[in-house]
């Protein structure tokens, strides 16, 4: 269903984001150089740049130019990458591989990995208040974005989700708990990426609500598909051993509801995401394509 | 030299900050409750609230009302506390005690401590963009503060300083390297606290420069005195065994230059801090008293 045009679009956006990341994330040459090397190592480990691309696509959907919002797009990739580095630590999920390469604490060491995560998280907020962004977006909109991104990344979002995920390991979880984990750990930052793009480009209240519904739906779908890939996927594609979530006793959607119900749920969520975009014109087509892509990578 | 009035002032400000921290740092009751318990455990472990008080005192010095800037004051304490939690981790300084109590990862566990730090750091930026602050401070000033605080906390500040500090452990360091560590690890966030207070309350360019000079000087003095306390101090006052920096082979000012030269340097820095405040009237007296306090706690 996805056109070659979509893959060209994604590739062009990835290049835009990668160039911006290289520009906005410094490689320092002083006594602290090592931590910036570790940040680059993890930032340029083959990530798909889903969150930055969602931010840019949402900005486009309301008439914005992607080039105007690159520091914000980079900020979201920094937050996503920090969360992966910290989640992989021995005290957390204890993963040695990420996208087929040694994780940050394996390639460097634990202390450097903790600091690389801290550095990326802090840099994200520096970028959201960066003069280059201030030159293009009103201060009021930027504060709104900082507030919603911080909420989505923090204890009421990603951090809270990772805590709940760790506490759920190795024991049965309820549907309510699993939904809490998915919503906090994955969907909240994806939703924030989409809404942030809209706010930056001046979305109306109704448009922001629609983008939020879209973000929540594809965020949940994304997590369910991720869990499915852990069971059905190809180790080369997912970059870690198939079945590693299952082996750890991680709470997953297919574990609780089975494969077929999970696929069905992911498809429903994509339909909901597409419906929420009805008030947008063809400038929202990249968002529509991304919704299809989220499930088609496996189903 | 310090008057009882100063200690009343400090006590009143500490109470103001503690009340605000209780209000602005939530104790969640959901599946992620544990991470917020750990955040509170470390936030309310007897910290002196130096950074928030500096922010409020700097705001007062340029005519602001402290009550207007409490979310920003709390943000700085959140950043300071996160840095202590992460620095204490086994992979970093591996400390079991902090201010006489078990460190966060000892009282909880490593994963929770990492997440508590991440949660506090993220919350700091949420608070700097908080509606309560937006109701009192222009969006442009708040963005300026977010940018300078993020820079001071990140790889060009505290995170870079901790990286350099770890890399310097157990080997001789040059005066240049030690200065880098002090400036990044301690002085940068202290300086940012002072400058942020000024910016929030509308300091002129000249006033901001003066506050920066003041902050850098007391920040460096503070670190030197801390190092001195590690040698001369009372375990009950410093909350960790005397000599623990020396035992770890940590780079310190007295180690490199000796006790007398260190005391002399701290006194010189306080004089510089006081001189930088000459363009302020008596509303800057709390800042002056704090400068004295920084060295008098030991010399």
Interface residues (C-beta under 8 A of the other chain):
Chain A: X26 X28 X30 X31 X32 X34 X35 X36 X39 X82 X86 X89 X91 X92 X109 X110 X111 X112 X114 X115 X117 X118 X119 X121 X122 X123 X125 X126 X128 X129 X130 X131 X134 X138 X139 X140 X142 X143 X144 X146 X147 X150 X151 X153 X154 X155 X156 X159 X160 X161 X162 X163 X164 X166 X167 X168 X177 X180 X181 X184
Chain B: X26 X28 X30 X31 X32 X34 X35 X36 X39 X82 X86 X89 X91 X92 X109 X110 X111 X112 X114 X115 X117 X118 X119 X121 X122 X123 X125 X126 X128 X129 X130 X131 X134 X138 X139 X140 X142 X143 X144 X146 X147 X150 X151 X153 X154 X155 X156 X159 X160 X161 X162 X163 X164 X166 X167 X168 X177 X180 X181 X184
